[in-house]
């Protein structure tokens, strides 16, 4: 049975492995070079210091994916807006793990009294778009050819979920 739990520092190498595989083999992250362990440790430390959750999907001790929320933008007026990230390990995609990782992100954002969650998703990633739409996210922007990876231009879609009862 798949368990969702808070990430701990010992999870960072496996988080890095999943993230780097996604960089190298998918368009879910618009980056070319794998990240280092030091970069992922700094990312995790910042999440911990700033109180942003990182969730792990795990079954029988095997990490299947991870998710997190964090600031949408750095300026003060954006303080009630967060962006979410969900990454599922190769071979585990399409099995409902993304759904299990998105649910606690929405709950955490509500608990932190956020007003909205924004998801930036490669326009060709139909599975992620459908997942977010099933939670009530709606498309609010579509940017044409803003990324270039694997020899082709990529479109980026922004989806947004307004959170009930979290207005200012």
N, C-alpha and C positions, 0 to 999 in steps of 0.2 A: 504494500500500500504506500502511495506517495505521501510524504509528509512535507509540510511547509514550515520552515523555522527561520529564526533570525540568523543571519550570518555571523560567524566569529572569525577572528584573525586567521585561524588555521585553515579557513576555506579559501584564502586568497590565491594560492597556487592553482587550484581547480577553477576558480572564477577566471583567472588569467588564461588558462588553457581554453575554456569555452569562448571567452571574448576574442582571443587571438584567432581561433578557428573561424569565427564569424567575420573578423576583419579579412582574413585571407581567402575565404570561400563564398562569401555572400555580399549582398549590397545593403545589409541591415545597418552597417556602420560605414560611413563614408570616409574611411581611412585606408591607407595602403600598408603601413608598417606595423608589425606586431608590437604590442606594448611590452614593457619590461616589468619584472616583478616589483621594482622600486616604484614605477608609475602606479601600478595597481594598489600597492601598499599605501601610497600617498592618497589615492582616490578613497580607499576604505577609511583611512584615518580622518580625512575630511568629512566623510559621511558620519562617522562616529562623533566627531567633535561638534558638528553642526546639528546633530539629532535627526538625521535622515535615515530611514530604514533601508536595509538590504535584506532581502528574503532569499532563501535557498529552497529549491525543490529537490527532495532527496528520497531515494528508495533503496533500502537495504545497504545504506552507507554510500551509495553512488549518487553524486551530484548530477541532476538532470537539467538544471538551469538556475538562473538567478534573476532578481528584479530589484528595482529601486526607484525612488522618487528623489528629486532635488530641485533646486531653484531653476525656474524657467530662464530668468535673466538676472544679472547681478544688481541692477538699480533698485533702490528702496521701494518705489511704487509697485514693483512686481512681487512684493513679499507674500502675496496671497495666491500666487500662481506657481504651480510646479509642473515639471516635465517628468514623464515616466519612461523607464527603460526595462525591457524584458528580453532576456537572452536564453534560448534553449539549446542544449547540447546537440551536436550532429547525431542523427539516428534516433533522436527522441522527439523531433518536431512532428506536429500533426497528431499528437496523442493526448491533447488537452492540458498539457503542462503550462502553457502560456496562460490559459484561463485560471489555473490554480495560483499562478504568480501575480496575475493582475488584481484579483479580488482583494488581497491584503493591502495592495497599494492604494486602492480606492478608500478602504477603511482607514488606513493610516493618514491619508490626506484629509479626510473628514475629521479625524481625531485631532489633527494639527490645525484645524479650523481654516483650511485652505478654501479658496473660492472656486478654483478651477484646476483641472489637470489638462496638460497639452501633450500630445504624442506626435512626434515627427517620424513619419514612416515612409520608406521608399515606396513610391507609387506602384511599383510592380509586386510588392509583397502583399498579395491578396489575402493570405492567411492572417497576417497581423491586422490588416485593415478590417476584415470581417470580425476578428476577435474584439477589437476595440469598439466597433459598431454594436456588437452584441451587448456591450456594457452601457450603451447609450452615448458613446462618443459620436460626434458629427463632424463631417469635413468642413473646415473653415478656410482652408487655403490649399492651393495646388501650385507649386513652383515648378516651372518647366526648365529642364536641363540645367539644374544647379549643381549637380555632381557629375564627375566623370570617373568611371571605374570599369575595369574589364573591357576596355576599348569601346565603351558606349556612354552616351549621356544618360543621366538619371534624373527623373522627376521626384520631387519630395512633396508629400501630402501632410498637412497638419490637421489633426483631429483634436476636438476639445470636448471635455465633459464638464458641465457646470455642476457643482456640488450643492445639493439642497441644504438650506439652513446654515450656510457658512458665509453669508454676505457680511459686509462691514457696515 
